[in-house]
Amino acid sequence: MRVTHIITRLVIGGAQENTLATVRGLRARPGLDVKLISGPTTGPEGSLENSAREIFAGAADDGFTIIPELVRPVHPLKDFLALRKLEKILRAQSPDIVHTHSGKAGILGRLAAKRAGVPLIIHHIHGPSFGNFQGAAANFIFTAAERHAGKVTDHFIVVAEAMQRRYLAAGIGRAENYTKIFSGFALEPFLAVKPESELRRQLGFAPNDFVIGQVARFAPRKGQADLLNAFRALLPDCPHARLLFVGDGWRRGELESQVKNLGLADKVVFTGLVPPEDVPRQLGVMDCLAHLSTFPEGLPRALPQALAAGKPVVAYDFDGAEEVCRDNETGFLIRTGDIKMVVEKLLVLANHPALREKLGRTGTAFVQENFSVEKMVADQYNLYLKLAGAVGVQVSACKARATG
């Protein structure tokens, strides 16, 4: 079977890492010819384009294509040109399956696939492309576009049940057209995390400091402001608490200025952007991870990564967080916006190292069972076979090794 994946851009992020891991894993599966199309990667979040090129290095044909007009913002002219180019490329590739990711590529890619006569169209919902997190006009446009694209979509993959509920509530698809597959990642570096005493020292933390970490982009609704407010409220009862922000984005400067003005510069550390392979080391510095985001993102990747490293998590009960941050089992799930409760639970973790260890162990076991790349790829592969057989796509070359 020929499969083409389409994504808007390859910044450093969960959806992008998921897509590349999927493409890499599927290319090793029998009977699959897998290609990837992306828009250009721009912005301060970093780029995974080189990783994509490495996946296709040495391939007989050019399996990785960038369409300059496939940009994230709404742009009528570029969107029209991207749609035409996508249709042209898909007609030339003649895939049996088109598997789209992210908002813009998901909409244009599915419409182009339908126009190109692709037999099976799958859309992967890593996070919603519509909602009150954007302006009214953009929300109206994307909701209408998702409903329209949904009519030509044969199946949806969601990374969390919260995404299925959100899309069904918007009248997109039917329940039987959805499959949940957790977003897998390479577990080994996280399972191997040990206390990073030397890196702690380099970052300015003392051995007995209680380090609260966050791994996220600096963008609206990603929770940095709430976490800083909770941290300030925690300090009187926990003066040895420290805060570690891992990531970058256009709002970083604003938060750094706020930290300085509050006189907290000696207690808050910003690492800036770190490559994905360095995230396990940063987690080794932390005693827990706090994720107070209200940005629609399906299931925040930082949560299972922290749990894999044995770190308990404190998270707002938003979108798919509840499926990983299981209250009193792997961490504490907090009603969104309840900063007072965040402070209370952080203080509990600060004062009870044995509890941190217990929650971390439970979280590690859960992630090992559910979040391996191998499981994610096998689940998608077997779903391909099931859906392809239902629409008459030839899968005989694949059936013999359809295992997971």
C-alpha positions as CSV (number, residue, x, y, z in Angstrom):
1,M,0.0,0.0,0.0
2,R,1.1,3.5,-0.7
3,V,0.6,6.0,2.2
4,T,1.1,9.7,2.2
5,H,1.3,11.7,5.4
6,I,0.6,15.5,5.3
7,I,1.4,18.0,8.1
8,T,1.4,21.8,8.3
9,R,4.9,22.3,9.7
10,L,7.6,20.4,11.4
11,V,8.4,22.5,14.5
12,I,9.6,20.8,17.7
13,G,6.3,19.6,19.2
14,G,4.3,16.5,20.1
15,A,2.2,16.3,16.9
16,Q,5.3,16.6,14.8
17,E,7.4,14.1,16.8
18,N,4.4,11.7,16.6
19,T,4.2,12.1,12.9
20,L,7.9,11.5,12.2
21,A,8.0,8.5,14.6
22,T,4.9,7.1,12.8
23,V,6.5,7.6,9.3
24,R,9.8,6.1,10.4
25,G,8.1,3.1,12.0
26,L,5.6,2.5,9.1
27,R,8.4,2.6,6.5
28,A,9.9,-0.5,8.2
29,R,6.6,-2.4,7.9
30,P,6.0,-4.9,5.1
31,G,4.1,-3.8,2.1
32,L,4.0,-0.1,2.8
33,D,5.5,2.8,0.7
34,V,5.3,5.8,3.0
35,K,5.8,9.5,2.0
36,L,5.6,12.8,3.8
37,I,4.5,16.3,2.8
38,S,4.9,19.3,4.9
39,G,4.6,23.1,4.8
40,P,7.6,25.2,5.6
41,T,8.9,25.3,9.2
42,T,9.0,28.8,10.7
43,G,9.0,30.3,14.2
44,P,11.0,30.1,17.4
45,E,10.0,26.5,18.3
46,G,12.8,24.9,16.4
47,S,12.7,22.6,13.4
48,L,12.5,18.9,12.8
49,E,12.9,19.1,9.0
50,N,16.4,17.6,9.2
51,S,15.0,14.6,11.1
52,A,12.5,14.2,8.3
53,R,15.2,14.3,5.7
54,E,17.2,11.6,7.6
55,I,14.2,9.3,7.5
56,F,14.2,9.4,3.7
57,A,17.9,9.5,3.2
58,G,19.0,6.9,0.6
59,A,15.4,6.4,-0.6
60,A,15.1,5.6,-4.3
61,D,12.6,8.5,-4.7
62,D,12.1,11.8,-3.0
63,G,9.8,10.7,-0.1
64,F,9.8,14.1,1.6
65,T,8.2,17.2,0.0
66,I,7.8,20.8,1.3
67,I,5.1,22.9,-0.1
68,P,6.0,26.6,0.6
69,E,2.3,27.8,0.3
70,L,1.1,25.4,3.0
71,V,1.3,27.9,5.9
72,R,-0.4,27.8,9.3
73,P,-2.3,31.2,9.2
74,V,-5.4,31.6,7.1
75,H,-4.2,33.0,3.7
76,P,-6.8,32.6,0.9
77,L,-4.3,32.9,-2.0
78,K,-1.6,30.6,-0.5
79,D,-4.3,28.2,0.7
80,F,-5.7,27.9,-2.8
81,L,-2.2,27.4,-4.3
82,A,-1.4,24.8,-1.6
83,L,-4.6,22.9,-2.3
84,R,-3.8,22.8,-6.0
85,K,-0.2,21.6,-5.4
86,L,-1.4,19.0,-2.9
87,E,-3.9,17.6,-5.5
88,K,-1.2,17.6,-8.2
89,I,1.3,15.7,-5.9
90,L,-1.3,13.2,-4.7
91,R,-2.4,12.5,-8.3
92,A,1.3,11.8,-9.1
93,Q,1.9,9.7,-6.0
94,S,-1.4,7.8,-6.3
95,P,-1.5,6.8,-2.6
96,D,-4.0,4.2,-1.3
97,I,-4.2,6.2,2.0
98,V,-3.7,9.8,2.8
99,H,-3.1,10.4,6.5
100,T,-3.3,14.1,7.6
101,H,-2.2,15.9,10.7
102,S,-2.8,19.3,12.2
103,G,-5.4,22.0,11.3
104,K,-4.4,23.5,8.0
105,A,-2.8,20.5,6.4
106,G,-5.7,18.3,7.8
107,I,-8.3,20.4,6.0
108,L,-6.5,21.1,2.7
109,G,-4.9,17.6,2.6
110,R,-8.2,15.8,2.9
111,L,-9.9,18.0,0.3
112,A,-7.0,17.5,-2.1
113,A,-7.0,13.7,-1.4
114,K,-10.7,13.6,-2.3
115,R,-10.2,15.5,-5.5
116,A,-7.3,13.2,-6.4
117,G,-9.5,10.2,-5.9
118,V,-7.6,8.7,-2.9
119,P,-9.5,5.6,-1.7
120,L,-9.0,6.0,2.0
121,I,-8.6,9.3,3.9
122,I,-7.6,9.4,7.6
123,H,-7.3,12.5,9.8
124,H,-5.2,12.4,13.0
125,I,-6.4,14.8,15.7
126,H,-3.5,15.8,17.9
127,G,-5.4,18.8,19.1
128,P,-8.5,20.8,17.9
129,S,-8.1,23.4,15.2
130,F,-11.2,25.2,16.4
131,G,-12.4,26.6,19.7
132,N,-12.6,29.7,21.9
133,F,-8.7,29.8,22.0
134,Q,-8.8,31.8,18.8
135,G,-10.8,34.8,17.5
136,A,-14.4,34.5,16.6
137,A,-13.8,34.8,12.9
138,A,-11.0,32.2,12.8
139,N,-13.1,29.8,15.0
140,F,-16.1,30.1,12.6
141,I,-13.9,29.5,9.6
142,F,-12.0,26.5,11.0
143,T,-15.2,24.9,12.5
144,A,-16.9,25.2,9.1
145,A,-13.8,23.9,7.3
146,E,-13.5,20.9,9.7
147,R,-17.1,20.0,9.2
148,H,-16.7,20.2,5.4
149,A,-13.5,18.2,5.5
150,G,-15.1,15.7,7.9
151,K,-17.6,14.8,5.2
152,V,-14.7,13.4,3.0
153,T,-12.9,11.7,5.9
154,D,-13.2,7.9,6.2
155,H,-11.7,7.7,9.7
156,F,-10.3,9.8,12.6
157,I,-7.5,8.9,14.9
158,V,-7.4,10.8,18.2
159,V,-4.7,10.9,20.8
160,A,-7.2,11.3,23.6
161,E,-10.9,10.6,24.1
162,A,-11.4,14.3,24.8
163,M,-10.7,15.1,21.2
164,Q,-13.4,12.6,20.0
165,R,-15.9,14.2,22.4
166,R,-15.0,17.7,21.1
167,Y,-15.3,16.8,17.5
168,L,-18.5,14.8,17.8
169,A,-20.1,17.7,19.8
170,A,-19.3,19.9,16.8
171,G,-21.1,17.5,14.5
172,I,-18.0,16.1,12.9
173,G,-18.1,12.4,12.0
174,R,-19.7,9.5,13.9
175,A,-18.5,7.7,17.0
176,E,-17.7,4.5,15.0
177,N,-15.4,6.5,12.8
178,Y,-13.0,7.3,15.6
179,T,-10.1,5.3,17.0
180,K,-7.9,6.4,20.0
181,I,-4.2,5.7,19.7
182,F,-1.9,7.2,22.3
183,S,0.9,9.3,20.9
184,G,4.0,7.1,21.5
185,F,7.5,8.2,21.9
186,A,10.9,6.6,22.5
187,L,10.6,5.4,26.1
188,E,14.2,4.3,26.7
189,P,15.8,7.7,27.3
190,F,13.1,8.6,29.8
191,L,13.1,5.2,31.6
192,A,16.9,5.6,32.0
193,V,16.6,9.1,33.6
194,K,18.7,9.4,36.8
195,P,19.0,12.4,39.2
196,E,21.0,15.0,37.3
197,S,23.0,16.4,40.2
198,E,25.7,18.0,38.0
199,L,23.2,19.6,35.7
200,R,21.2,20.8,38.8
201,R,24.4,22.5,40.0
202,Q,25.1,24.1,36.6
203,L,21.6,25.5,36.6
204,G,22.1,27.0,40.1
205,F,20.0,24.6,42.1
206,A,21.1,23.3,45.5
207,P,20.9,19.6,46.4
208,N,18.0,20.1,48.7
209,D,16.0,22.4,46.4
210,F,12.5,21.2,45.4
211,V,12.5,21.8,41.6
212,I,9.2,22.2,39.9
213,G,9.5,21.9,36.1
214,Q,7.5,22.7,33.0
215,V,8.3,21.6,29.4
216,A,6.3,23.7,26.9
217,R,6.3,26.4,24.4
218,F,6.0,30.0,25.6
219,A,2.7,30.8,24.0
220,P,-0.8,32.0,25.2
221,R,-2.6,29.6,27.4
222,K,0.4,27.3,28.0
223,G,0.2,27.8,31.7
224,Q,3.4,29.7,32.5
225,A,1.6,32.6,34.1
226,D,-0.5,30.4,36.4
227,L,2.6,28.3,37.3
228,L,4.5,31.5,38.2
229,N,1.6,32.7,40.4
230,A,1.4,29.3,42.1
231,F,5.2,29.3,42.7
232,R,5.1,32.7,44.3
233,A,2.3,31.6,46.6
234,L,4.2,28.4,47.5
235,L,7.5,30.1,48.5
236,P,6.5,31.3,52.0
237,D,5.8,27.6,53.1
238,C,8.4,26.1,50.9
239,P,11.4,28.6,50.6
240,H,13.6,26.0,49.0
241,A,11.2,25.6,46.0
242,R,12.7,26.5,42.6
243,L,11.1,26.7,39.1
244,L,12.6,25.4,35.9
245,F,11.1,26.5,32.5
246,V,12.2,24.3,29.6
247,G,11.2,25.7,26.2
248,D,11.0,28.8,24.2
249,G,8.5,31.0,22.3
250,W,7.6,34.6,21.7
251,R,6.2,35.1,25.2
252,R,9.4,34.1,26.9
253,G,10.8,37.6,27.2
254,E,7.6,38.9,28.7
255,L,7.7,36.2,31.5
256,E,11.5,36.8,32.1
257,S,10.8,40.5,32.7
258,Q,7.9,39.6,35.1
259,V,10.2,37.2,37.0
260,K,12.9,39.9,37.3
261,N,10.4,42.6,38.4
262,L,9.1,40.2,41.1
263,G,12.6,39.7,42.5
264,L,12.5,35.9,41.7
265,A,15.4,35.8,39.2
266,D,17.5,33.7,41.7
267,K,14.7,31.2,42.0
268,V,13.5,30.7,38.4
269,V,15.6,29.3,35.6
270,F,14.9,29.5,31.8
271,T,16.8,26.9,29.8
272,G,15.5,28.2,26.4
273,L,14.9,25.8,23.6
274,V,16.4,22.3,24.0
275,P,16.4,19.6,21.4
276,P,14.0,16.7,22.0
277,E,16.9,14.3,22.9
278,D,17.9,16.6,25.8
279,V,14.4,16.6,27.5
280,P,15.2,13.5,29.6
281,R,18.2,15.2,31.2
282,Q,16.0,18.2,32.0
283,L,13.5,15.9,33.6
284,G,16.3,14.4,35.7
285,V,16.7,17.8,37.3
286,M,13.1,18.1,38.4
287,D,11.3,16.7,41.4
288,C,7.9,17.0,39.7
289,L,6.4,18.4,36.5
290,A,3.6,21.0,36.5
291,H,1.5,21.4,33.4
292,L,-1.2,24.1,33.9
293,S,-1.9,24.6,30.2
294,T,-5.4,25.5,28.9
295,F,-4.1,25.4,25.3
296,P,-6.1,22.8,23.3
297,E,-3.5,20.1,22.6
298,G,-5.2,16.7,22.8
299,L,-2.9,15.0,25.3
300,P,0.2,17.0,26.4
301,R,3.3,15.0,25.5
302,A,5.2,16.3,28.5
303,L,2.9,14.5,30.9
304,P,3.7,10.9,29.8
305,Q,7.3,11.8,29.3
306,A,7.6,13.0,32.8
307,L,5.9,9.9,34.1
308,A,8.2,7.7,32.1
309,A,11.1,9.4,33.9
310,G,9.4,8.6,37.2
311,K,8.3,12.2,38.0
312,P,4.9,12.9,39.4
313,V,2.8,15.4,37.6
314,V,0.4,18.2,38.6
315,A,-1.9,19.2,35.8
316,Y,-5.1,21.1,35.0
317,D,-8.0,18.9,34.1
318,F,-8.1,20.1,30.5
319,D,-8.6,18.1,27.4
320,G,-6.8,14.7,27.6
321,A,-4.7,15.4,30.7
322,E,-7.0,13.2,32.8
323,E,-6.1,10.2,30.8
324,V,-2.5,10.3,32.0
325,C,-2.5,12.5,35.1
326,R,-4.7,10.1,37.2
327,D,-5.5,11.8,40.4
328,N,-3.7,10.4,43.4
329,E,-2.2,7.6,41.2
330,T,0.3,9.3,39.0
331,G,-0.1,12.9,40.3
332,F,-2.7,15.4,41.0
333,L,-5.4,16.6,38.6
334,I,-6.6,20.1,39.4
335,R,-9.7,22.0,38.3
336,T,-8.6,24.4,35.7
337,G,-7.7,27.8,37.2
338,D,-7.6,26.6,40.8
339,I,-4.2,28.0,41.7
340,K,-4.8,27.6,45.4
341,M,-5.2,23.8,44.9
342,V,-2.1,23.8,42.8
343,V,-0.1,25.3,45.6
344,E,-1.5,22.8,48.1
345,K,-0.6,19.8,46.0
346,L,2.9,21.1,45.2
347,L,3.5,21.5,48.9
348,V,2.3,18.0,49.5
349,L,4.9,16.7,46.9
350,A,7.6,19.0,48.4
351,N,7.1,17.6,51.9
352,H,6.7,13.9,51.0
353,P,9.6,12.4,48.8
354,A,8.2,8.9,49.3
355,L,4.9,9.9,47.8
356,R,6.7,11.5,44.8
357,E,8.5,8.2,44.3
358,K,5.3,6.1,44.6
359,L,3.4,8.3,42.1
360,G,6.3,8.3,39.7
361,R,6.6,4.5,39.8
362,T,2.9,4.1,39.1
363,G,3.1,6.6,36.2
364,T,6.1,4.8,34.7
365,A,4.4,1.5,34.6
366,F,1.3,3.1,33.0
367,V,3.4,4.8,30.3
368,Q,5.4,1.7,29.6
369,E,2.3,-0.2,28.8
370,N,0.6,2.4,26.7
371,F,3.1,4.9,25.1
372,S,5.8,3.0,23.2
373,V,6.4,3.9,19.6
374,E,6.2,0.2,18.7
375,K,2.6,0.0,20.1
376,M,1.6,3.3,18.4
377,V,3.0,2.2,15.0
378,A,1.5,-1.3,15.3
379,D,-1.9,0.1,16.2
380,Q,-1.9,2.4,13.2
381,Y,-0.6,-0.3,10.9
382,N,-3.3,-2.7,11.9
383,L,-5.9,0.1,11.6
384,Y,-4.7,0.7,8.0
385,L,-5.2,-2.9,7.2
386,K,-8.6,-3.1,8.6
387,L,-9.8,0.1,6.9
388,A,-8.1,-0.7,3.6
389,G,-9.7,-4.1,3.5
390,A,-13.1,-2.5,4.0
391,V,-12.8,-0.2,1.0
392,G,-11.2,-2.8,-1.3
393,V,-7.6,-1.7,-1.2
394,Q,-5.2,-4.5,-1.9
395,V,-3.6,-5.6,1.4
396,S,-2.6,-9.2,0.6
397,A,1.1,-8.3,0.7
398,C,0.7,-7.0,4.2
399,K,-1.6,-9.4,5.9
400,A,1.0,-12.0,6.8
401,R,2.8,-9.7,9.3
402,A,0.0,-7.6,10.6
403,T,1.0,-7.9,14.3
404,G,1.4,-5.5,17.2
